[in-house]
Amino acid sequence: MVDKTRATLAGPAPTGPGRPHNVPVGIRTGLQRHWTLLVLPALTAAVLALTIALDLATPASGPGVELAPGYGWSYGVLGLLLAGLATVVLLHDVRQRFGWALAWLGVFWVLDALAQSYVRYGVRPDDALPAMNGALWFLDRFGAFLPVTVAALLMIFPTGRFLEGRWGRACQAALALMCLTVLAILVSPSGTRGPHVEDLPPGVDLDWASLPVPADIADRAVPVGVAFTIGGLFVAMASVVVRYRRSEGLERDRMRWLLWSVIAMAIIVGLGFLSEVRAVQDTVVFLVAALPAVAMTIAIVRPSVVPIEDLVGRTVVYGALSLVLVVVDLAVLALLTSALGDTLDQRQVVLTVLLLTAALYGPLRQRLSRGVRRLMLGNRANRYDAVAGLASTLETADEGAGQLAVVARAVASAFGVGFVSVEVERSGGERLVATYGDRPDQTRTLPITYRDQEVGRLVLPAKGLRSRLSRRDEQLLGDLVRQAATAARTSRLADELQESREQLVVAREEERRRIRRDLHDGLGPALSGMVFRLESARLLVDRDPEAAKGHLAATSENVQEVVADVRRLVHDLRPPALDDLGLVGALRQQAERLSGPDLAVGVEADDLGALPAAVEVAAYRIAAEALTNVVRHARADRCVVRLAHDGRELVVEVSDDGDGIVAEAQAGVGLRSLRERAAELGGRSEVTCPVDGGTRVRAWLPTRRPAPVPAEETS
């Protein structure tokens, strides 16, 4: 999805003295209006530099090192990272409140790092630097606000508001308990939880600015506060999942990134519990604080930078792989230790871990990757299996609804979605629908096309991780939709074939009825009358020759009328001129009949060879209808009929230099009959108006079906 909230201006912005060139308009405006947004990153970088200097000047041991174990620069780097991410967000949109929140959070972290380094450097065996108690208080107590800020950002991103309903109230309650825990830490004495450093220099007080609360009460309250903090973080992470499920559109695209960060955080925290090494724990803290900020920045600035579904899948795969490998390594080492005692040295332990990792990594990664991808995205990774399975199933499925049901099941299985609907328009205007699963509240519709003609629709869920399609997924869906289009086209052709059969039977019976009516009502009575007159003439020929001659004359007139009726019947069945003169001769005869002082009609044709009788009749009727339209409507001076035959199809073209056809004109009976006559033979027709004027009618009538290509020619 494209971030549609980013404003862009068309064309280059005006430049002037002191104005930077080649800088996006949005960034340039942000720098002009809020130049102070660069102050916080600069301040963070300066504080980080001071922190590094203090770390480099700190002695290897001393009471300050014991009070603040670990260097402060690692936390300062996190603060600088947050400030950099905040700068990226604010340059994208200076009004973005989350950018300012990240900026102040970066300042918070870098000040915590400075306090860490200042305590390590400033507490000496005999003295301490000024304001040391304030630095200790900020380091040991005020830093407890950092988990609260992370949880609050997770709870309100990206709208800046809590969720509605029960989850919103749960988030507010969890955040309130976390804040109460921090307030308790701020004012309660350190007790047994504080650092145990003997011989602190004069003036250093670990309980500076704390209230006189009994130490045992404070110690018993610590586990409760830790539980509140951990529980609040879990509630914040769960709220991300709930908000993602409720979101849609751009908000959903942004929440996908935060969901990824939550999954990564859960994996990292789980791995961190398996290690007691301080460096590992510091890395866990760094990643837990940095991942949501990175995810929010990408979600705000460019949520479509990479396919988030693949990133989530890889994160789950490698997280689960790391967790399994660590558990297996620990279990094997525990068994070896119990069996061999303490005889394993560090080198043997490392070698054992490496061998286990090398043996298990490949098979585990493949199995986990397939399982996670199938769980998250269905079977879309196995494109060949999906397409081949659908093709083989379609061969055995019943035509029509059966084939569409197979397509719906195949798409649902390939993409792991719970609902798929395939809709196909039938020839009679009705719609054939095959549905798999229960229809969700929100759906999206994709067209099914066959040779650039829409023949149906594919309906999929609009929400859910599996409903989001990458470029590769769209290619697979296209392959499956082509199968659906073929099935839909087959169903439509089957309907059209049955309808054509019914029309042929009806047309045949109607034609028989018409011929019978004409013979019975016209030719039959006329012949009976002639027999009666001839019989009367035979009886009168001896007695009254003149009366007999009158009867014979009337009979002759009746015979001529009967001959005219017979010719009319024959002409309706097939124009006699086609048998007498051939197609070209019949059209030239028609052209001579229509030509006059105001219109010249010509016929141009090569040797057409032998044509099927149906093609000759259709070509004659199409050309005759087009010529009639020219005479009636075109007001043309010249009209040409051209015929060409390439052995496969006959091309009939009638062009004139008249007025042409108005764009908004509705097709009449004549133009519709042209299309119908061409379509009856499997051909096509078109009516165009060239730029130089006039009208051109073309019809392509197949005279022979293309022969199948031999197998050796396809290789």
C-alpha positions in Angstrom: 0.0 0.0 0.0 1.1 3.5 -0.7 1.2 6.0 2.1 -1.5 8.4 0.9 -1.2 10.8 3.8 2.1 12.2 2.5 1.4 15.6 0.8 3.3 16.3 -2.4 3.3 19.4 -4.6 3.4 19.4 -8.4 6.3 21.1 -10.0 9.5 22.6 -8.5 9.2 25.1 -5.6 10.6 28.5 -6.2 14.1 29.1 -5.0 15.9 32.2 -3.8 19.0 33.3 -1.9 19.9 31.0 0.9 17.2 28.4 -0.1 18.6 24.9 -0.6 18.1 23.3 -4.0 17.1 19.6 -4.7 15.4 19.2 -1.3 11.9 17.9 -1.1 9.3 20.5 -0.5 7.9 18.9 2.7 11.4 18.7 4.3 12.2 22.3 3.3 9.0 23.6 4.8 9.6 21.6 8.0 13.1 23.0 8.3 11.8 26.5 7.9 8.9 26.3 10.3 10.5 24.0 12.9 14.2 24.4 12.7 14.3 23.3 16.4 13.7 19.7 15.4 17.4 19.4 14.8 18.2 20.6 18.3 17.2 17.4 20.1 19.4 15.1 17.8 22.3 17.5 18.2 21.8 17.6 22.0 21.6 13.8 22.0 24.8 13.4 20.0 26.6 15.9 22.3 25.5 14.0 25.5 26.6 10.7 23.9 30.0 12.2 23.2 30.3 13.2 26.8 29.2 9.8 27.9 31.8 8.1 25.8 34.5 10.4 27.2 33.5 9.6 30.8 33.5 5.8 30.0 37.0 6.1 28.6 38.2 8.0 31.6 36.7 5.6 34.2 39.1 3.4 36.1 38.8 -0.4 35.8 37.5 -0.8 39.4 36.1 1.3 42.2 32.8 2.0 44.0 31.4 3.9 41.0 31.8 0.8 38.8 30.1 -1.3 41.4 27.2 1.2 41.8 26.7 1.3 38.0 27.9 -1.9 36.4 28.1 -1.7 32.6 29.2 1.2 30.4 26.8 4.0 29.7 27.6 4.5 26.0 25.6 1.5 25.0 22.4 3.1 26.3 23.5 6.4 24.8 23.7 4.8 21.3 20.1 3.8 21.8 19.2 7.4 22.6 21.0 8.6 19.5 19.2 6.0 17.4 15.9 7.1 18.7 16.8 10.7 18.0 17.7 9.8 14.5 14.5 8.0 13.9 12.6 11.0 15.3 14.4 13.2 12.8 13.4 11.0 9.9 9.7 11.1 11.1 9.7 14.8 11.6 11.3 15.6 8.3 8.6 13.5 6.7 5.9 15.3 8.7 6.8 17.9 11.3 3.3 17.6 12.8 3.7 14.0 13.6 3.4 13.7 17.4 5.1 10.3 17.5 8.3 11.9 16.0 8.5 14.3 18.9 7.8 11.5 21.3 10.7 9.5 19.9 12.9 12.5 20.1 12.2 13.1 23.8 12.5 9.4 24.4 16.0 9.5 22.9 16.9 12.4 25.2 15.6 10.3 28.1 17.8 7.3 27.2 20.9 9.4 26.6 20.5 11.2 29.9 20.1 7.8 31.6 23.4 6.8 29.9 25.1 9.9 31.0 24.0 9.2 34.6 25.4 5.7 34.3 28.8 6.9 33.1 28.8 9.8 35.5 28.2 7.5 38.5 30.9 5.1 37.3 33.4 7.9 36.8 32.5 10.2 39.7 32.2 8.0 42.7 35.8 7.5 44.1 36.9 5.7 47.3 37.4 9.0 49.1 35.1 11.5 47.4 32.4 12.0 44.7 31.7 14.6 42.1 29.0 17.2 42.7 25.3 16.3 42.2 26.2 12.6 42.5 23.1 11.8 44.6 20.9 13.3 41.8 22.6 11.2 39.2 22.2 8.0 41.3 18.5 8.9 41.9 18.0 9.4 38.1 19.8 6.2 37.3 18.3 3.9 39.8 14.8 5.3 40.1 13.7 7.7 37.4 14.9 5.2 34.7 12.0 3.0 35.7 9.9 5.3 33.5 11.5 3.8 30.4 9.3 0.7 30.2 6.3 2.9 30.8 7.1 5.0 27.7 7.6 1.9 25.5 4.2 0.5 26.7 2.4 3.8 26.2 3.7 4.1 22.6 2.6 0.6 21.8 -0.9 1.2 23.3 -1.6 4.4 21.3 0.1 4.0 18.0 -0.8 5.1 15.3 -3.9 7.1 16.2 -2.6 8.6 19.4 -5.6 7.2 21.3 -6.3 4.1 23.3 -8.4 1.3 21.9 -12.1 1.5 22.4 -14.0 -0.8 24.7 -12.6 -3.3 27.1 -9.1 -3.4 25.6 -8.8 0.4 26.0 -9.8 0.3 29.6 -7.4 -2.6 30.2 -4.6 -0.6 28.6 -5.4 2.4 30.8 -5.5 0.3 33.9 -2.2 -1.4 33.1 -0.5 1.9 32.4 -1.8 3.4 35.6 -0.4 0.4 37.6 2.9 0.8 35.9 3.0 4.5 36.8 2.1 3.7 40.4 5.0 1.2 40.5 7.4 3.9 39.2 6.2 6.4 41.7 6.7 3.8 44.5 10.2 3.2 43.3 10.9 7.0 43.2 10.1 7.5 46.9 10.8 4.2 48.6 14.2 3.3 50.1 16.4 1.0 48.2 16.6 -1.6 51.0 18.0 -5.0 50.0 17.3 -4.4 46.3 19.9 -1.6 46.1 23.6 -2.1 45.2 25.7 -3.4 48.1 28.8 -1.2 48.1 30.9 -1.0 51.2 32.7 2.2 52.3 30.8 4.7 50.2 32.5 8.1 50.1 31.0 10.9 52.3 28.0 12.6 50.8 26.8 9.6 48.7 23.3 8.6 49.8 21.5 5.8 47.9 18.2 6.8 49.5 18.4 10.5 48.6 14.9 12.0 48.2 13.1 8.9 49.4 10.4 8.7 52.0 10.8 7.0 55.4 9.2 3.8 54.4 10.2 0.6 56.3 12.7 -1.3 54.2 10.9 -4.7 54.6 7.7 -3.2 53.1 9.6 -1.7 50.2 11.3 -5.1 49.6 8.0 -7.0 49.6 6.5 -4.4 47.2 9.3 -4.8 44.7 8.1 -8.2 43.2 4.6 -6.8 42.9 5.9 -3.7 41.0 8.0 -5.9 38.7 4.9 -8.0 38.0 2.9 -4.9 37.2 5.6 -3.7 34.8 5.9 -7.0 33.0 2.1 -7.4 32.9 1.7 -3.9 31.5 4.2 -4.6 28.7 2.3 -7.8 27.8 -1.0 -5.9 27.8 0.6 -3.3 25.5 1.9 -6.0 23.1 -1.5 -7.7 23.1 -3.2 -4.4 22.4 -1.1 -4.2 19.2 -2.5 -7.5 18.0 -6.1 -6.4 18.8 -5.6 -3.0 17.1 -4.2 -4.7 14.0 -7.2 -7.0 13.8 -9.5 -4.0 14.0 -7.7 -1.7 11.6 -8.0 -1.3 7.9 -6.5 0.7 5.0 -3.4 2.7 5.7 -3.7 2.2 9.5 -3.6 -1.6 8.9 -0.4 -1.2 6.8 1.2 0.7 9.6 0.0 -1.7 12.3 1.7 -4.6 10.4 5.1 -3.1 11.2 4.3 -2.7 14.9 2.9 -6.2 14.9 6.3 -7.4 13.5 8.2 -5.5 16.2 6.0 -7.1 18.9 6.6 -10.6 17.5 10.3 -9.9 17.4 10.2 -8.5 21.0 8.5 -11.6 22.3 11.1 -13.8 20.7 14.0 -11.7 22.0 12.6 -11.6 25.5 12.1 -15.4 25.4 15.7 -15.9 24.4 16.9 -13.4 27.0 15.4 -15.4 29.8 17.6 -18.4 28.9 20.8 -16.4 29.5 22.2 -14.7 32.6 25.1 -13.0 30.8 24.9 -9.3 31.4 25.9 -8.5 27.8 23.0 -10.6 26.5 20.6 -8.9 28.8 21.8 -5.4 27.8 21.3 -6.5 24.1 17.8 -7.6 24.9 17.0 -4.3 26.6 18.5 -2.4 23.6 16.5 -4.4 21.0 13.2 -4.2 23.0 13.5 -0.5 23.2 14.7 0.0 19.6 12.4 -2.3 17.6 9.1 -0.5 18.3 10.7 2.8 17.4 12.2 1.4 14.1 8.8 -0.1 13.2 6.9 3.1 14.0 9.3 5.1 11.8 9.0 2.8 8.8 5.2 2.6 9.3 4.9 6.4 9.3 7.4 7.2 6.5 7.2 4.3 4.1 5.1 1.3 5.2 5.6 -0.5 1.8 9.4 -0.4 1.8 9.5 -4.2 2.0 6.9 -7.0 2.0 6.1 -7.1 5.7 4.5 -10.6 5.4 7.9 -12.1 4.4 9.6 -10.2 7.2 7.2 -11.5 9.8 7.5 -15.0 8.5 11.3 -14.9 8.5 11.3 -13.4 12.0 9.1 -16.2 13.3 11.2 -18.8 11.6 14.6 -17.6 12.8 13.2 -16.8 16.3 11.8 -20.3 16.6 14.9 -21.8 15.2 17.1 -19.9 17.7 14.9 -20.9 20.5 14.9 -24.6 19.5 18.7 -24.6 19.0 19.3 -23.0 22.4 17.0 -25.4 24.2 18.6 -28.4 22.4 22.1 -27.2 23.2 21.2 -26.7 26.9 19.6 -30.1 27.1 22.5 -31.9 25.5 25.1 -30.0 27.6 23.0 -30.9 30.8 23.0 -34.6 29.8 26.8 -34.5 29.1 27.5 -32.7 32.4 25.4 -35.2 34.4 27.1 -38.1 32.7 30.7 -36.8 32.6 30.7 -34.4 35.5 32.9 -31.4 35.3 35.4 -32.9 32.8 34.1 -30.8 29.9 36.2 -27.7 29.3 35.1 -24.6 27.6 36.6 -25.7 24.2 34.7 -28.9 24.3 31.5 -27.1 25.2 31.9 -24.7 22.3 32.7 -27.6 19.9 29.6 -29.5 21.0 27.4 -26.4 20.5 28.8 -25.8 17.0 28.3 -29.4 16.0 24.7 -29.5 17.2 24.0 -26.2 15.4 25.6 -27.4 12.2 23.7 -30.6 12.3 20.3 -29.2 13.2 20.2 -25.8 11.5 19.5 -26.8 7.9 16.7 -29.4 8.4 15.1 -27.3 11.2 15.1 -24.1 9.1 13.5 -25.8 6.1 10.8 -27.5 8.2 10.1 -24.4 10.3 10.0 -22.2 7.2 7.5 -24.4 5.5 5.4 -24.8 8.6 5.4 -21.1 9.5 4.7 -20.0 5.9 1.9 -22.5 5.6 0.5 -21.4 9.0 0.7 -17.7 8.1 0.1 -17.5 4.3 -1.3 -20.9 3.3 0.3 -23.0 0.5 1.1 -20.0 -1.8 4.8 -20.9 -1.7 4.2 -24.1 -3.7 3.1 -22.4 -6.8 3.5 -25.4 -9.1 1.6 -27.7 -6.8 -1.3 -25.2 -6.5 -1.6 -24.7 -10.3 -1.0 -28.3 -11.2 -3.5 -29.6 -8.6 -6.1 -27.2 -9.8 -5.6 -28.2 -13.4 -5.9 -31.9 -12.6 -9.0 -31.4 -10.5 -10.7 -29.4 -13.1 -10.4 -32.3 -15.6 -12.6 -34.5 -13.4 -15.0 -31.8 -12.1 -18.5 -31.3 -13.5 -18.8 -28.4 -15.9 -20.3 -25.2 -14.6 -20.8 -25.0 -10.9 -18.6 -28.0 -10.2 -15.6 -26.4 -11.8 -16.1 -23.0 -10.2 -16.3 -24.8 -6.8 -13.0 -26.4 -7.5 -11.4 -23.1 -8.3 -12.8 -21.5 -5.1 -11.4 -24.4 -3.0 -8.0 -24.1 -4.8 -7.6 -20.4 -4.2 -8.7 -20.8 -0.5 -6.1 -23.6 0.0 -3.3 -21.8 -1.8 -3.7 -18.5 0.1 -5.0 -19.9 3.4 -8.0 -17.7 3.5 -11.4 -18.7 4.9 -13.6 -17.3 2.2 -13.4 -17.3 -1.6 -16.3 -16.7 -4.0 -16.1 -17.1 -7.8 -18.9 -15.3 -9.7 -19.5 -15.9 -13.4 -22.0 -14.1 -15.7 -24.1 -16.5 -17.7 -25.2 -15.9 -21.2 -28.8 -15.3 -20.2 -27.9 -12.5 -17.8 -28.0 -14.7 -14.7 -25.0 -15.2 -12.4 -23.4 -18.5 -11.4 -21.7 -18.3 -8.0 -19.5 -20.9 -6.2 -18.5 -20.0 -2.6 -16.1 -21.5 -0.2 -16.3 -20.6 3.5 -18.3 -18.0 5.3 -18.4 -14.5 3.9 -16.7 -11.9 6.1 -18.0 -8.4 6.7 -15.4 -6.8 4.4 -14.4 -8.2 1.0 -12.7 -7.1 -2.1 -13.4 -8.0 -5.7 -11.0 -8.9 -8.5 -12.1 -9.2 -12.1 -11.7 -12.5 -14.0 -10.8 -11.7 -17.6 -10.5 -14.0 -20.6 -8.8 -12.5 -23.7 -9.4 -8.9 -22.4 -13.0 -9.6 -21.7 -14.4 -9.7 -18.2 -16.2 -13.0 -17.7 -16.6 -13.0 -13.9 -15.3 -11.9 -10.5 -13.2 -13.3 -7.7 -14.2 -12.2 -4.2 -11.6 -12.4 -1.3 -11.5 -11.2 2.3 -10.3 -7.6 2.6 -8.7 -8.0 6.0 -6.2 -10.4 7.5 -2.5 -11.0 7.0 -3.2 -13.8 4.5 -5.4 -11.5 2.4 -2.4 -9.2 1.7 -0.8 -10.1 -1.6 2.9 -9.6 -2.6 4.0 -9.4 -6.2 4.8 -13.1 -6.2 1.4 -13.8 -4.7 -0.3 -11.8 -7.3 1.4 -13.9 -10.0 0.2 -17.1 -8.4 -3.3 -15.6 -8.1 -3.1 -14.7 -11.8 -2.2 -18.3 -12.7 -5.2 -19.6 -10.6 -7.5 -16.9 -12.0 -6.6 -18.0 -15.5 -7.8 -21.4 -14.6 -10.9 -19.9 -13.3 -11.3 -17.8 -16.4 -10.9 -20.9 -18.5 -13.5 -22.7 -16.4 -15.8 -19.7 -16.6 -15.3 -19.4 -20.3 -16.0 -23.1 -20.7 -19.2 -22.8 -18.6 -20.3 -19.8 -20.7 -19.5 -21.5 -24.0 -21.4 -24.6 -22.8 -24.4 -22.4 -22.1 -24.1 -20.6 -25.4 -23.8 -23.9 -27.2 -26.9 -25.2 -25.6 -28.7 -22.0 -26.3 -27.5 -22.1 -29.9 -28.8 -25.6 -30.3 -32.2 -24.6 -28.9 -32.3 -21.6 -31.2 -31.4 -23.8 -34.2 -34.2 -26.2 -33.4 -36.6 -23.3 -32.8 -35.5 -21.5 -36.0 -35.8 -24.7 -38.0 -39.3 -25.4 -36.7 -40.3 -21.8 -37.3 -39.0 -21.9 -40.8 -40.8 -25.2 -41.5 -44.0 -23.6 -40.1 -43.6 -20.5 -42.3 -43.0 -22.6 -45.4 -45.9 -24.9 -44.6 -48.1 -21.8 -44.0 -47.0 -20.3 -47.3 -47.6 -23.5 -49.1 -50.9 -24.2 -47.5 -52.3 -20.7 -47.5 -50.8 -19.4 -50.8 -49.6 -22.1 -53.2 -52.1 -24.7 -52.3 -55.3 -22.6 -52.9 -53.7 -21.1 -56.1 -53.1 -24.6 -57.5 -56.6 -25.7 -56.5 -58.0 -22.7 -58.3 -56.0 -23.4 -61.4 -57.3 -27.0 -61.4 -60.8 -25.7 -61.1 -60.3 -23.3 -64.0 -58.7 -25.9 -66.2 -61.5 -28.3 -65.6 -64.0 -25.6 -66.4 -62.1 -24.8 -69.7 -62.1 -28.5 -70.6 -65.9 -28.7 -70.2 -66.5 -25.5 -72.1 -64.0 -26.0 -75.0 -66.6 -27.7 -77.2 -69.7 -25.7 -76.3 -68.3 -22.2 -75.7 -64.7 -21.8 -77.0 -64.6 -18.1 -76.1 -65.4 -18.8 -72.4 -62.8 -21.6 -72.4 -60.2 -19.1 -73.7 -61.1 -16.8 -70.8 -60.6 -19.5 -68.3 -57.2 -20.4 -69.8 -56.1 -16.7 -69.7 -57.1 -16.4 -66.0 -55.3 -19.7 -65.3 -52.1 -18.3 -67.0 -52.2 -15.3 -64.7 -52.6 -17.6 -61.7 -49.6 -19.6 -62.8 -47.4 -16.5 -63.1 -48.5 -15.5 -59.6 -47.6 -19.0 -58.3 -44.2 -18.8 -60.0 -43.6 -15.5 -58.3 -44.5 -17.0 -54.9 -42.2 -19.9 -55.5 -39.4 -17.5 -56.4 -40.0 -15.6 -53.3 -39.8 -18.7 -51.2 -36.6 -19.8 -52.9 -35.1 -16.4 -52.5 -35.9 -16.4 -48.7 -34.1 -19.7 -48.4 -31.1 -18.7 -50.5 -30.7 -15.8 -53.0 -30.9 -17.4 -56.5 -28.3 -15.0 -57.8 -25.7 -16.8 -55.7 -26.3 -20.0 -57.7 -26.7 -18.2 -61.0 -23.8 -15.7 -60.8 -21.8 -16.6 -57.7 -21.1 -14.3 -54.8 -19.1 -11.7 -56.7 -21.5 -11.7 -59.6 -24.5 -11.4 -57.3 -23.0 -8.5 -55.5 -22.1 -6.8 -58.8 -25.7 -7.2 -59.8 -26.8 -5.6 -56.6 -24.3 -2.8 -57.1 -25.7 -2.1 -60.6 -29.2 -2.0 -59.2 -28.3 0.5 -56.5 -26.0 2.7 -58.7 -27.4 5.9 -60.1 -26.4 9.5 -60.9 -25.8 10.4 -57.3 -24.1 7.2 -56.2 -21.5 5.0 -57.8 -21.2 1.5 -56.3 -18.3 -0.8 -57.3 -17.2 -4.3 -56.4 -13.5 -5.3 -56.1 -12.6 -9.0 -55.5 -9.9 -11.5 -56.4 -10.4 -15.1 -57.1 -12.2 -16.3 -53.9 -12.3 -20.0 -54.8 -14.9 -22.3 -53.5 -16.7 -21.0 -50.4 -19.1 -22.8 -48.0 -22.7 -22.1 -48.8 -23.3 -20.6 -45.4 -20.4 -18.2 -45.8 -21.7 -17.1 -49.2 -25.2 -16.3 -47.9 -23.8 -14.5 -44.8 -21.4 -12.4 -47.0 -24.1 -11.5 -49.4 -26.6 -10.6 -46.7 -24.0 -8.5 -44.8 -22.9 -6.6 -48.0 -26.5 -6.1 -49.1 -27.5 -4.7 -45.7 -24.4 -2.4 -45.6 -25.2 -1.1 -49.2 -28.8 -0.5 -48.1 -27.6 1.6 -45.2 -25.4 3.6 -47.6 -28.3 4.4 -49.9 -30.6 5.3 -47.1 -28.4 7.2 -44.7 -24.9 7.9 -45.9 -25.5 10.6 -48.6 -22.3 9.3 -50.2 -21.0 9.8 -53.8 -19.0 6.6 -54.0 -19.2 3.1 -52.3 -16.9 0.1 -52.8 -17.4 -3.5 -51.8 -14.2 -5.4 -51.4 -13.8 -9.2 -50.9 -10.7 -11.1 -50.0 -10.1 -14.7 -49.1 -6.8 -16.1 -47.6 -7.9 -19.7 -47.4 -9.0 -19.4 -43.7 -11.5 -16.5 -43.6 -13.4 -14.3 -46.0 -13.1 -10.6 -45.4 -16.0 -8.5 -46.5 -15.6 -4.7 -46.6 -18.1 -2.0 -47.6 -16.7 1.6 -47.4 -18.2 4.9 -48.5 -17.3 8.6 -48.5 -20.5 9.7 -46.9 -21.4 11.5 -43.6 -20.3 8.7 -41.3 -22.0 7.7 -38.1 -22.6 10.0 -35.2 -20.7 8.9 -32.0 -23.8 8.9 -29.8 -26.0 7.1 -32.4 -27.6 3.8 -31.2 -27.1 0.7 -33.3 -30.2 -0.1 -35.3 -31.6 -3.4 -36.5 -29.4 -3.5 -39.6 -26.1 -3.1 -37.7 -27.1 -5.7 -35.1 -28.0 -8.1 -37.9 -24.5 -7.7 -39.3 -22.9 -8.7 -36.0 -25.3 -11.6 -35.5 -24.7 -13.0 -39.0 -20.9 -12.9 -38.5 -21.2 -14.3 -35.0 -23.3 -17.2 -36.2 -20.4 -18.5 -38.2 -17.8 -17.8 -35.4 -16.6 -14.6 -37.1 -16.7 -11.0 -36.1 -17.6 -7.6 -37.5 -16.8 -3.9 -36.9 -18.2 -0.6 -38.0 -15.7 2.3 -38.0 -15.6 5.9 -39.3 -12.1 6.8 -40.7 -10.6 10.1 -39.9 -10.9 11.2 -43.6 -14.7 10.7 -43.5 -17.2 8.0 -44.4 -18.0 4.7 -42.9 -16.3 1.3 -43.2 -18.1 -2.0 -42.4 -15.9 -5.0 -42.1 -16.7 -8.7 -41.4 -14.4 -11.6 -41.0 -16.1 -14.9 -41.8 -14.1 -18.1 -41.1 -14.2 -20.6 -44.0 -12.0 -23.3 -42.4 -11.1 -24.2 -38.9 -7.3 -24.0 -38.2 -5.7 -27.4 -38.4 -4.1 -28.8 -35.3 -0.3 -28.3 -35.1 1.6 -31.6 -35.3 3.5 -32.5 -32.1 7.0 -32.3 -33.8 6.4 -28.7 -34.9 5.8 -27.5 -31.3 9.2 -28.5 -30.0 
